[in-house]
Amino acid sequence: MAASAALLAGAAPASAQFYFRGPDIASPRLTGMEPGILGQAFPGATPAETRAALVWNLRAALNVAALQCQFAPTLLTLPNYNAIIKDHSGELTASYATLTKYFMRTAKTPKAGQTALDQYGTRVYSSYSAVYSQLTFCQTADDVSQQVVFAPRGQFGEVAAERLGEIRNSMTRWGEQQFPSVVRSQAAGWINYPLFGNDKCWRKGVYEPGRCIKR
């Protein structure tokens, strides 16, 4: 029996931390025009602006994962995210600038554009706050973050187009697929809720948990 269990464990994919068989969350490559992918519609957006929104969505998803997925020591969402911010800072900064120009261009006034940008940032981050889907979300975000870590600089947007759909699909509540009649509950103690509604936690549209701490 022990030998059989060892064989089964050896045959399991390395990414199967939480399930004997996880859900199929595969997604085709995205264009950014798919409903619900970017958090809101971007009427009149150029291809560069759409790509920037894809980049910012993936950044937000990995940021949330870095905060919410520390309950599992084998997940590297936090160190991966820190490495990504450093290694891909140029593309992330350029994408944020492109997004800023979109909202400024489509708003009536600069103030209205800044407000729309800030609201969009809050909306995007909130859309990746996993509760019932935390296990699948964290497992997927961990895999994607590792791909981004090893992606050449300037290719963050390519990974976003290829993998953001999987992260969105992981937000659906899934369970064990090998034994579908078994319902796996999540301990409430695992779930840490970022303070997305606290304005003090935000700086230039980016959620920074360190700003939430009272000084």
C-alpha positions in Angstrom: 0.0 0.0 0.0 2.8 2.4 0.9 4.5 1.6 -2.4 1.4 2.3 -4.3 0.9 5.6 -2.6 4.5 6.6 -3.4 3.9 5.8 -7.0 0.8 7.9 -7.1 2.6 10.7 -5.4 5.4 10.5 -7.9 3.0 10.6 -10.9 1.2 13.7 -9.6 2.1 17.0 -11.3 4.3 19.3 -9.3 1.7 22.0 -9.3 -1.0 19.8 -7.6 -0.5 21.1 -4.1 -4.1 21.1 -3.0 -6.0 18.5 -5.2 -5.5 15.0 -6.5 -6.9 16.4 -9.7 -7.4 20.1 -10.1 -10.0 21.9 -12.3 -9.4 22.6 -15.9 -9.0 26.4 -16.1 -7.3 26.5 -19.4 -7.9 29.7 -21.4 -6.9 30.8 -24.9 -4.6 33.7 -25.5 -6.4 37.0 -24.7 -6.7 40.1 -26.7 -8.1 42.2 -23.9 -11.4 42.6 -25.6 -13.0 39.6 -23.8 -15.9 40.6 -21.5 -14.9 40.9 -17.8 -11.2 40.3 -18.4 -9.9 43.9 -17.8 -12.4 44.8 -15.0 -14.3 47.2 -17.2 -14.7 48.2 -20.8 -12.1 50.4 -22.5 -14.0 52.1 -25.3 -11.7 53.7 -27.9 -8.6 52.1 -26.4 -5.6 51.6 -28.7 -3.8 48.2 -28.8 -1.0 49.6 -26.6 -3.6 50.8 -24.0 -5.3 47.4 -24.0 -2.0 45.7 -23.5 -1.2 48.1 -20.6 -4.6 47.1 -19.0 -3.7 43.4 -19.4 -0.3 44.1 -17.8 -1.9 46.0 -14.9 -4.5 43.3 -14.3 -1.8 40.6 -14.0 0.2 42.8 -11.7 -2.8 43.3 -9.5 -3.6 39.6 -9.5 0.0 38.7 -8.4 0.0 41.5 -5.8 -3.2 40.1 -4.3 -1.8 36.6 -4.4 1.4 37.8 -2.6 -0.9 39.0 0.2 -3.5 36.2 0.4 -1.5 33.1 -0.4 1.1 33.0 2.4 -0.9 30.4 4.3 0.9 27.7 2.2 4.7 27.8 2.7 5.4 25.9 -0.6 3.8 28.8 -2.6 6.3 31.4 -3.7 3.8 34.2 -4.5 5.4 36.8 -2.2 9.1 36.3 -3.1 8.1 35.9 -6.8 6.1 39.1 -6.7 9.0 41.0 -5.1 11.3 39.8 -7.8 8.8 40.6 -10.5 8.4 44.2 -9.3 12.2 44.6 -9.5 12.9 42.8 -12.7 10.0 44.1 -14.7 9.8 47.6 -13.3 10.4 49.3 -16.6 7.4 47.6 -18.4 5.2 48.0 -15.3 6.0 51.7 -15.1 5.4 52.2 -18.8 2.1 50.4 -18.7 0.8 52.5 -15.8 1.8 55.6 -17.7 -0.1 54.4 -20.8 -3.2 53.7 -18.7 -2.9 57.1 -17.2 -2.9 58.7 -20.6 -6.0 56.7 -21.6 -8.0 57.9 -18.7 -6.8 61.5 -19.1 -7.6 61.3 -22.8 -11.1 59.9 -22.4 -12.2 62.0 -19.4 -13.6 65.6 -19.6 -11.0 67.0 -17.2 -7.6 66.0 -15.8 -9.2 65.7 -12.3 -11.9 63.4 -13.7 -9.3 61.3 -15.4 -7.3 60.9 -12.2 -10.5 59.9 -10.4 -11.4 57.4 -13.1 -7.8 55.9 -12.9 -7.9 55.6 -9.1 -11.4 54.0 -9.2 -10.2 51.6 -11.9 -7.2 50.6 -9.8 -9.4 49.8 -6.8 -11.9 47.9 -8.9 -9.2 45.7 -10.5 -7.5 44.8 -7.2 -10.9 44.0 -5.6 -11.8 41.7 -8.5 -8.9 39.4 -7.6 -9.8 39.1 -3.9 -10.4 35.3 -3.6 -12.5 33.8 -0.9 -14.2 30.6 -1.9 -11.7 30.1 -4.7 -8.6 30.8 -2.7 -6.9 27.4 -3.2 -7.3 27.4 -7.0 -6.4 31.0 -7.3 -3.3 30.8 -5.2 -2.1 27.6 -7.0 -2.6 29.3 -10.4 -1.1 32.6 -9.4 2.0 30.8 -8.0 2.5 29.0 -11.3 2.0 32.2 -13.3 4.3 34.2 -11.1 7.1 31.7 -11.6 6.7 32.1 -15.3 6.9 35.8 -15.1 10.0 35.6 -12.9 11.9 33.8 -15.7 10.3 35.8 -18.5 12.8 38.2 -20.3 12.3 41.9 -19.6 9.7 43.4 -21.8 7.7 40.2 -22.0 5.4 40.7 -19.0 2.6 41.7 -21.4 3.1 38.4 -23.3 2.6 36.4 -20.2 -0.4 38.5 -19.3 -2.0 37.7 -22.6 -1.3 34.0 -22.3 -2.1 33.4 -18.6 -4.5 36.1 -17.3 -7.5 34.1 -18.5 -6.4 31.2 -16.3 -6.3 33.4 -13.3 -9.8 34.8 -14.1 -11.1 31.2 -14.5 -9.5 30.2 -11.1 -11.7 32.8 -9.4 -14.7 30.4 -9.8 -15.4 28.2 -6.8 -13.8 24.8 -7.6 -13.4 21.6 -5.6 -11.6 18.3 -5.9 -12.1 16.9 -9.4 -10.9 13.4 -8.8 -13.6 12.9 -6.2 -16.3 15.5 -7.2 -18.7 14.4 -4.4 -16.2 15.5 -1.8 -16.6 19.1 -0.8 -13.5 20.7 0.6 -14.1 23.6 3.0 -11.6 26.3 3.6 -10.6 27.3 7.1 -11.6 30.9 7.8 -8.2 31.4 9.4 -6.5 31.0 6.1 -8.2 34.0 4.5 -6.7 37.5 5.0 -8.7 40.3 3.5 -6.7 43.2 2.0 -8.1 46.6 3.0 -9.0 47.6 -0.6 -11.5 50.2 0.6 -9.0 52.2 2.7 -7.7 55.1 0.7 -4.6 55.3 2.8 -3.5 51.9 1.4 -3.2 53.3 -2.2 -0.5 55.3 -3.9 -0.9 56.3 -7.6 -3.4 53.5 -8.2 -1.2 50.8 -6.6 -2.2 48.9 -3.4 0.6 49.2 -0.8 -0.3 47.3 2.4 2.5 49.0 4.3 0.6 52.3 4.0 -2.3 50.8 5.9 -0.3 50.4 9.1 -1.0 53.1 11.6 2.1 55.1 12.5 
